[in-house]
């Protein structure tokens, strides 16, 4: 059987899970949206650049003339960037290496034609059946003056970037580096056809003059647009991310507010500061609140009826027992047994009336009970005078019924006062998730051999040593009913007995 790893402790909270899921949604979704928008913008800008280059190709083809198998171009083009040296927009026309050009253009191209042809042909790999794809420059725009294309061509041959050589009537897009800067290249192939009559009067010949027009454009504008768009995009995405996270935190706080209020009200009921939950809850929690209130009312009413029935039972039993004890002819043995029955009835009634079963919604501050006992017990034990000292955490809460706590503290303090010489110490503190109560005296203490015996199961109430009797038995049973711990030891501070109680709080 495969066991999944346990979630981290903080993910056991619904609030933490909702916060983490909301953060992941924002931190994952928005970057994906940003990357998608960035790619879409790049494609859009590149598409616009391609359309622009196509328009420039058509403007070059519009002024291109071929006469007698020679290429003629105007000295000045309509687009002024083609006329400005190194303007960032360049035009280039290539023809097959065997093709002839007009004399006035031969000298213009001679500076780099030889290198252009001798380097590597500015073509894609030679196709099957093609004898020679070598090209040479037939014309270039004035903006290319002072720029050596040899390096660009050589670099393009040795990398994946090439001068495209599209099929006739087709265009092709590529990228190259020129003077160390990235440039876009769009090539378009066309063919000029002329008819020439044969000298012998035979059928006319069709003469074809193929050319490839290249428009080269600096990518700096394109890259600048992409950079600015990226800066604006990620800046606003960060702002949007922070705004969404803030809105989600507020939304989660508002959504989970009823759960927080429910938690606080349950804590108030558990500490005995409230008896019911409020009814003003959202639809999903209102049914739960009503059912909890019904459960609380039912339990309280049942406990009340149970205690009343036990009180009636005790009253009905004690009256006949009192009558029997008042008879003069009752033997000492019978009188002792009747007294024993009386004590057992009292002991069992105390056990039955304990509220430990419903302690989760009961609570009382220990100081409320301890103050009353410390105030009253010295009045009883005044000869000799017993001083009771308190070291009580005023905020400590006992998760149980007030009468049960009074019974526990009352019996232990009473026993301590009986055993003490002059001083009793009551300490109450909270250690982590435990309520610790310590009662110490300066008497003789309890023999260590009796520490385990007085807490063994099955010991009857009448078998305790003198001075501890039924009171200690009641304390033991009450502590057990609250799943607490009762330990007897010797007091290091006062030298007598020390009773230590621990309860979950």
C-alpha positions as CSV (number, residue, x, y, z in Angstrom):
1,X,0.0,0.0,0.0
2,X,1.4,3.4,-1.1
3,X,1.3,6.1,1.6
4,X,1.3,9.7,0.6
5,X,3.7,12.0,2.4
6,X,2.0,14.1,5.1
7,X,1.3,17.7,4.3
8,X,3.4,20.4,6.0
9,X,1.9,21.5,9.3
10,X,0.8,24.9,8.1
11,X,-1.2,23.3,5.2
12,X,-3.5,21.6,7.7
13,X,-5.3,25.0,7.9
14,X,-8.0,25.7,5.4
15,X,-7.0,29.4,5.4
16,X,-3.4,28.4,4.6
17,X,-4.5,26.2,1.7
18,X,-6.7,28.8,0.2
19,X,-3.9,31.4,0.5
20,X,-1.4,29.1,-1.1
21,X,-3.7,28.1,-4.0
22,X,-4.6,31.8,-4.6
23,X,-0.9,32.7,-4.6
24,X,0.0,29.9,-7.0
25,X,-2.9,30.9,-9.3
26,X,-1.6,34.5,-9.5
27,X,2.1,33.7,-9.6
28,X,1.7,31.0,-12.3
29,X,-1.1,32.3,-14.5
30,X,0.0,35.9,-14.9
31,X,3.6,35.1,-16.0
32,X,2.1,32.6,-18.6
33,X,-0.2,35.4,-19.8
34,X,2.8,37.8,-19.9
35,X,4.9,35.3,-22.0
36,X,2.0,34.7,-24.3
37,X,1.4,38.4,-24.9
38,X,5.1,39.0,-25.4
39,X,5.3,36.3,-28.1
40,X,2.1,37.6,-29.7
41,X,3.5,41.1,-29.8
42,X,6.8,39.9,-31.3
43,X,4.9,38.0,-34.0
44,X,2.8,41.1,-34.7
45,X,5.7,43.4,-35.0
46,X,7.6,41.0,-37.2
47,X,4.6,40.6,-39.4
48,X,4.3,44.4,-39.7
49,X,8.0,44.5,-40.6
50,X,7.5,41.8,-43.2
51,X,4.7,43.7,-44.8
52,X,6.8,46.9,-44.8
53,X,9.7,45.0,-46.5
54,X,7.2,43.6,-49.1
55,X,6.0,47.1,-49.8
56,X,9.6,48.2,-50.4
57,X,10.2,45.3,-52.7
58,X,7.3,46.3,-54.8
59,X,8.5,49.9,-54.9
60,X,11.9,48.7,-56.2
61,X,10.3,46.4,-58.8
62,X,8.1,49.3,-59.9
63,X,11.2,51.4,-61.1
64,X,13.2,48.4,-62.3
65,X,13.7,48.2,-66.1
66,X,15.3,45.5,-68.3
67,X,16.3,46.3,-71.8
68,X,18.3,44.1,-74.2
69,X,19.1,41.8,-71.3
70,X,20.5,44.6,-69.3
71,X,19.3,46.0,-65.9
72,X,18.6,49.7,-65.6
73,X,17.8,51.5,-62.2
74,X,17.2,55.2,-61.4
75,X,20.0,56.9,-59.5
76,X,17.6,58.2,-56.9
77,X,14.7,56.3,-55.4
78,X,11.5,57.7,-54.1
79,X,12.0,56.3,-50.6
80,X,14.7,58.7,-49.3
81,X,16.2,56.2,-46.8
82,X,17.6,54.2,-49.8
83,X,19.5,57.4,-50.9
84,X,21.0,58.2,-47.5
85,X,24.3,56.4,-46.8
86,X,24.0,53.7,-44.0
87,X,20.5,54.8,-43.2
88,X,19.5,51.3,-41.9
89,X,17.3,50.6,-45.0
90,X,19.1,49.0,-47.9
91,X,18.1,47.5,-51.3
92,X,20.1,45.0,-53.3
93,X,19.4,43.2,-56.6
94,X,21.3,40.1,-57.6
95,X,21.3,38.2,-60.9
96,X,22.8,34.9,-61.9
97,X,26.6,35.0,-62.2
98,X,26.5,34.6,-66.1
99,X,24.0,37.4,-66.6
100,X,25.2,40.7,-68.0
101,X,24.5,44.2,-66.6
102,X,24.6,47.7,-68.1
103,X,28.1,49.2,-68.2
104,X,27.2,52.2,-66.0
105,X,26.3,49.8,-63.2
106,X,29.3,47.5,-63.7
107,X,31.8,49.9,-62.1
108,X,29.4,50.6,-59.2
109,X,29.2,46.9,-58.4
110,X,32.8,46.0,-59.2
111,X,34.1,47.0,-55.7
112,X,32.4,44.0,-54.1
113,X,31.0,41.9,-57.0
114,X,34.1,39.6,-57.2
115,X,34.1,39.0,-53.5
116,X,30.4,38.5,-53.5
117,X,30.6,35.8,-56.2
118,X,33.9,34.3,-55.1
119,X,32.8,33.9,-51.4
120,X,29.9,31.5,-51.2
121,X,26.8,31.8,-53.3
122,X,24.1,33.7,-51.4
123,X,21.7,30.8,-51.9
124,X,20.3,28.0,-50.0
125,X,21.8,24.5,-50.7
126,X,22.0,23.7,-54.5
127,X,18.9,21.9,-55.6
128,X,19.0,18.7,-57.6
129,X,19.3,19.4,-61.3
130,X,20.6,22.9,-60.8
131,X,24.0,23.5,-62.5
132,X,24.9,26.8,-60.8
133,X,23.2,28.9,-58.2
134,X,26.0,31.5,-57.9
135,X,24.7,35.1,-57.9
136,X,26.3,38.4,-58.4
137,X,25.3,42.0,-57.5
138,X,23.6,43.8,-60.3
139,X,22.6,46.9,-58.3
140,X,22.6,48.3,-54.8
141,X,21.1,51.3,-53.2
142,X,23.2,54.4,-52.3
143,X,22.5,53.6,-48.6
144,X,24.8,50.6,-49.0
145,X,27.8,52.7,-49.9
146,X,30.7,52.1,-47.4
147,X,29.2,48.8,-46.2
148,X,31.1,45.6,-47.1
149,X,28.7,42.7,-47.6
150,X,31.4,40.1,-47.8
151,X,31.4,39.6,-44.0
152,X,27.7,39.4,-43.8
153,X,27.5,36.9,-46.6
154,X,30.4,34.8,-45.2
155,X,28.8,34.8,-41.7
156,X,25.4,33.8,-43.2
157,X,27.0,30.9,-45.0
158,X,28.7,29.6,-41.8
159,X,25.5,29.9,-39.7
160,X,21.8,29.0,-40.1
161,X,21.1,32.6,-41.3
162,X,21.3,32.9,-45.1
163,X,20.4,35.3,-47.9
164,X,17.2,33.7,-49.1
165,X,16.8,32.6,-52.7
166,X,13.1,32.1,-53.2
167,X,11.5,30.6,-56.2
168,X,10.2,32.9,-59.0
169,X,7.2,34.9,-57.8
170,X,7.8,34.0,-54.2
171,X,9.3,35.9,-51.2
172,X,11.3,34.6,-48.3
173,X,12.2,36.2,-44.9
174,X,15.5,35.8,-43.0
175,X,17.9,37.5,-40.6
176,X,21.6,38.4,-40.9
177,X,24.2,40.4,-39.1
178,X,25.5,43.5,-40.8
179,X,28.3,45.5,-39.2
180,X,27.7,43.5,-36.0
181,X,24.0,44.5,-35.8
182,X,21.0,42.3,-36.5
183,X,19.1,43.0,-39.7
184,X,16.0,41.6,-41.3
185,X,16.2,40.5,-44.9
186,X,13.4,39.9,-47.3
187,X,14.1,38.4,-50.7
188,X,11.8,38.3,-53.7
189,X,12.5,36.6,-57.0
190,X,11.1,37.9,-60.3
191,X,11.9,37.4,-64.0
192,X,11.6,39.9,-66.9
193,X,10.7,38.4,-70.2
194,X,11.2,40.0,-73.7
195,X,10.6,38.6,-77.2
196,X,13.3,38.9,-79.8
197,X,12.9,38.1,-83.5
198,X,15.4,35.7,-84.9
199,X,17.9,36.9,-87.6
200,X,16.9,34.1,-90.0
201,X,13.2,35.0,-89.7
202,X,12.3,32.0,-87.7
203,X,10.0,32.0,-84.6
204,X,10.6,34.7,-81.9
205,X,12.7,33.9,-79.0
206,X,11.6,34.5,-75.4
207,X,14.5,36.0,-73.4
208,X,14.3,35.8,-69.6
209,X,16.1,38.0,-67.1
210,X,15.8,36.6,-63.6
211,X,16.5,38.9,-60.6
212,X,16.2,38.7,-56.8
213,X,15.4,41.8,-54.9
214,X,16.6,42.0,-51.3
215,X,15.4,44.6,-48.8
216,X,17.6,44.8,-45.7
217,X,16.4,46.7,-42.7
218,X,18.0,47.4,-39.4
219,X,16.2,45.6,-36.5
220,X,17.0,48.3,-33.9
221,X,13.5,49.8,-34.3
222,X,12.0,46.3,-34.0
223,X,14.1,45.4,-30.9
224,X,13.3,48.8,-29.3
225,X,9.6,48.3,-29.7
226,X,9.8,44.8,-28.2
227,X,12.0,46.1,-25.3
228,X,9.6,49.0,-24.5
229,X,6.6,46.6,-24.8
230,X,8.3,44.1,-22.4
231,X,9.0,46.8,-19.9
232,X,5.5,48.2,-19.9
233,X,4.0,44.7,-20.0
234,X,5.9,43.3,-17.0
235,X,5.6,46.5,-15.0
236,X,1.8,46.4,-15.3
237,X,1.7,42.7,-14.8
238,X,3.6,43.2,-11.5
239,X,1.1,45.9,-10.5
240,X,-1.8,43.7,-11.5
241,X,-0.2,40.8,-9.5
242,X,0.1,42.9,-6.4
243,X,-3.5,44.2,-6.8
244,X,-4.9,40.7,-7.3
245,X,-3.0,39.3,-4.3
246,X,-4.3,42.2,-2.2
247,X,-7.9,41.7,-3.4
248,X,-7.6,37.9,-2.9
249,X,-6.3,38.4,0.7
250,X,-9.2,40.7,1.4
251,X,-11.6,38.3,-0.2
252,X,-10.3,35.4,1.8
253,X,-10.4,37.4,5.0
254,X,-14.1,38.3,4.3
255,X,-15.0,34.8,3.2
256,X,-13.4,33.1,6.2
257,X,-14.5,35.6,8.8
258,X,-17.5,33.5,9.8
259,X,-15.2,30.5,10.5
260,X,-13.0,32.7,12.6
261,X,-16.0,34.0,14.5
262,X,-17.2,30.4,15.0
263,X,-13.8,29.4,16.3
264,X,-13.9,32.3,18.8
265,X,-17.4,31.5,20.0
266,X,-16.5,27.8,20.5
267,X,-13.5,28.8,22.5
268,X,-15.7,31.1,24.6
269,X,-18.1,28.2,25.2
270,X,-15.2,25.9,26.0
271,X,-13.9,28.4,28.6
272,X,-17.3,28.8,30.2
273,X,-17.7,32.4,29.0
274,X,-20.7,31.6,26.8
275,X,-23.4,29.0,26.6
276,X,-24.6,29.2,23.0
277,X,-23.5,30.1,19.5
278,X,-25.0,33.1,17.8
279,X,-27.5,32.5,15.0
280,X,-26.1,35.1,12.6
281,X,-24.1,32.8,10.3
282,X,-24.0,32.2,6.5
283,X,-26.3,29.6,5.1
284,X,-23.6,26.9,5.0
285,X,-22.8,27.3,8.7
286,X,-26.2,28.2,10.1
287,X,-27.3,24.6,10.2
288,X,-24.1,23.6,12.0
289,X,-24.6,26.4,14.6
290,X,-28.2,25.4,15.2
291,X,-27.2,21.7,15.7
292,X,-24.5,22.6,18.1
293,X,-26.9,24.8,20.1
294,X,-29.4,22.0,20.2
295,X,-26.7,19.6,21.4
296,X,-25.6,22.0,24.1
297,X,-29.2,22.6,25.3
298,X,-29.9,18.8,25.3
299,X,-26.8,18.0,27.2
300,X,-27.3,20.7,29.8
301,X,-31.0,19.7,30.3
302,X,-30.1,16.1,30.6
303,X,-27.3,16.7,33.1
304,X,-29.7,18.9,35.1
305,X,-32.4,16.2,35.1
306,X,-29.8,13.6,36.0
307,X,-28.5,15.6,39.0
308,X,-32.0,16.3,40.2
309,X,-32.8,12.6,40.0
310,X,-29.7,11.7,42.0
311,X,-30.4,14.4,44.6
312,X,-33.9,13.0,45.0
313,X,-32.4,9.5,45.3
314,X,-29.9,10.7,47.9
315,X,-32.7,12.4,49.9
316,X,-35.0,9.4,49.8
317,X,-32.1,7.1,51.0
318,X,-30.7,9.3,53.6
319,X,-34.0,9.8,55.4
320,X,-34.5,6.1,56.2
321,X,-30.8,5.7,57.1
322,X,-31.1,8.6,59.5
323,X,-34.2,6.9,61.1
324,X,-32.3,3.6,61.4
325,X,-29.3,5.4,63.0
326,X,-31.5,7.1,65.5
327,X,-32.8,3.9,67.0
328,X,-31.5,3.3,70.5
329,X,-31.4,-0.5,70.3
330,X,-29.1,-0.5,67.2
331,X,-26.0,-2.5,67.9
332,X,-22.5,-0.8,67.3
333,X,-21.8,-3.1,64.4
334,X,-25.1,-2.2,62.7
335,X,-24.5,1.5,63.4
336,X,-21.1,1.2,61.8
337,X,-22.5,-0.5,58.7
338,X,-25.2,2.1,58.3
339,X,-22.6,4.9,58.6
340,X,-20.5,3.1,56.0
341,X,-23.6,2.8,53.6
342,X,-24.1,6.6,54.1
343,X,-20.5,7.3,53.1
344,X,-20.7,5.1,50.1
345,X,-23.9,6.8,48.9
346,X,-22.3,10.2,49.3
347,X,-19.2,9.0,47.4
348,X,-21.1,7.5,44.5
349,X,-23.4,10.5,44.2
350,X,-20.3,12.7,43.9
351,X,-18.9,10.5,41.1
352,X,-22.2,10.4,39.2
353,X,-22.7,14.2,39.4
354,X,-19.3,14.9,37.9
355,X,-19.5,17.0,34.7
356,X,-16.3,15.6,33.2
357,X,-18.2,14.1,30.3
358,X,-19.3,17.5,29.1
359,X,-16.1,19.4,30.1
360,X,-15.3,20.5,26.5
361,X,-17.9,23.3,26.8
362,X,-17.4,24.1,30.4
363,X,-14.7,26.3,31.9
364,X,-14.0,28.3,35.0
365,X,-11.1,30.4,36.1
366,X,-9.2,28.6,38.9
367,X,-8.8,31.8,40.9
368,X,-12.6,32.1,41.4
369,X,-12.6,28.8,43.4
370,X,-9.2,29.1,45.0
371,X,-9.9,32.5,46.5
372,X,-13.0,31.4,48.3
373,X,-11.3,28.3,49.7
374,X,-8.2,30.2,50.8
375,X,-10.4,32.8,52.5
376,X,-12.6,30.3,54.4
377,X,-10.3,27.4,55.4
378,X,-8.1,29.4,57.8
379,X,-11.3,30.2,59.8
380,X,-11.9,26.5,60.3
381,X,-8.3,25.6,61.2
382,X,-7.5,28.5,63.5
383,X,-6.1,26.3,66.4
384,X,-3.3,26.1,65.6
385,X,-3.4,28.8,62.9
386,X,-2.7,27.5,59.4
387,X,-1.5,30.1,56.8
388,X,-2.5,29.2,53.2
389,X,-0.3,30.9,50.6
390,X,-1.3,31.3,46.9
391,X,0.8,31.4,43.8
392,X,-1.9,31.3,41.2
393,X,-1.9,32.3,37.5
394,X,-4.9,34.6,37.4
395,X,-5.7,33.6,33.8
396,X,-5.6,29.8,34.3
397,X,-8.8,28.1,33.3
398,X,-10.1,24.7,34.5
399,X,-11.9,22.9,31.6
400,X,-14.7,21.6,33.8
401,X,-17.5,22.2,36.2
402,X,-17.2,24.7,39.0
403,X,-18.5,22.2,41.6
404,X,-16.0,19.6,40.5
405,X,-13.1,21.9,40.9
406,X,-14.4,23.1,44.3
407,X,-14.6,19.4,45.3
408,X,-11.1,18.6,44.2
409,X,-9.4,21.7,45.7
410,X,-11.6,21.7,48.8
411,X,-10.7,18.1,49.7
412,X,-6.9,18.5,49.0
413,X,-6.6,21.8,50.9
414,X,-8.7,20.3,53.7
415,X,-6.3,17.3,54.0
416,X,-3.3,19.6,53.7
417,X,-4.6,21.8,56.6
418,X,-5.2,18.7,58.7
419,X,-1.6,17.5,58.1
420,X,0.2,20.9,58.1
421,X,2.0,22.3,61.1
422,X,1.6,26.0,60.2
423,X,1.8,26.5,56.4
424,X,0.1,25.3,53.2
425,X,1.1,26.4,49.6
426,X,-1.3,26.4,46.6
427,X,0.3,26.8,43.2
428,X,-1.5,27.1,39.9
429,X,0.3,27.5,36.6
430,X,0.1,26.7,32.9
431,X,2.8,24.6,31.2
432,X,2.4,24.4,27.5
433,X,-1.0,22.7,27.0
434,X,-1.4,21.6,30.7
435,X,-3.0,23.1,33.8
436,X,-0.8,22.2,36.8
437,X,-2.1,22.5,40.4
438,X,0.2,21.8,43.3
439,X,-0.8,21.7,47.0
440,X,2.0,21.4,49.6
441,X,2.1,21.4,53.4
442,X,4.8,21.5,56.1
443,X,3.5,18.4,57.9
444,X,5.1,15.0,58.3
445,X,4.2,13.9,54.7
446,X,3.0,10.5,53.5
447,X,5.2,7.5,53.6
448,X,6.6,6.6,50.2
449,X,5.3,3.0,50.5
450,X,1.7,4.4,50.6
451,X,2.1,6.6,47.5
452,X,1.1,3.8,45.1
453,X,-1.3,2.0,47.4
454,X,-3.7,4.9,47.8
455,X,-4.1,5.2,44.0
456,X,-4.5,1.5,43.2
457,X,-7.6,0.4,41.4
458,X,-10.2,-1.4,43.4
459,X,-9.3,0.1,46.8
460,X,-12.4,0.8,48.7
461,X,-13.2,4.2,50.2
462,X,-13.0,2.9,53.8
463,X,-9.5,1.4,53.4
464,X,-7.6,4.8,53.2
465,X,-5.3,5.8,56.0
466,X,-6.5,8.1,58.7
467,X,-6.7,11.7,57.5
468,X,-7.4,10.9,53.8
469,X,-10.7,8.9,53.9
470,X,-13.4,9.4,51.4
471,X,-12.3,12.9,50.4
472,X,-9.2,11.6,48.6
473,X,-11.2,8.9,46.9
474,X,-13.6,11.5,45.5
475,X,-10.6,13.6,44.3
476,X,-9.1,10.5,42.6
477,X,-12.3,9.6,40.8
478,X,-12.9,13.2,39.7
479,X,-9.4,13.6,38.4
480,X,-9.7,10.3,36.5
481,X,-13.0,11.4,35.0
482,X,-11.2,14.4,33.5
483,X,-8.4,12.2,32.2
484,X,-6.1,14.1,34.5
485,X,-3.1,12.9,36.6
486,X,-2.7,12.9,40.4
487,X,0.8,12.4,41.8
488,X,1.8,12.3,45.5
489,X,5.4,13.2,46.5
490,X,7.4,15.0,49.1
491,X,7.5,18.8,49.0
492,X,10.9,20.3,48.4
493,X,9.8,23.7,49.6
494,X,7.9,22.9,52.8
495,X,9.0,19.3,53.5
496,X,5.6,17.7,53.9
497,X,3.3,16.1,51.4
498,X,2.8,17.4,47.9
499,X,-0.2,16.7,45.6
500,X,0.3,17.5,42.0
501,X,-2.6,17.5,39.5
502,X,-2.3,17.9,35.7
503,X,-5.2,18.6,33.3
504,X,-5.3,19.3,29.6
505,X,-6.3,22.9,28.9
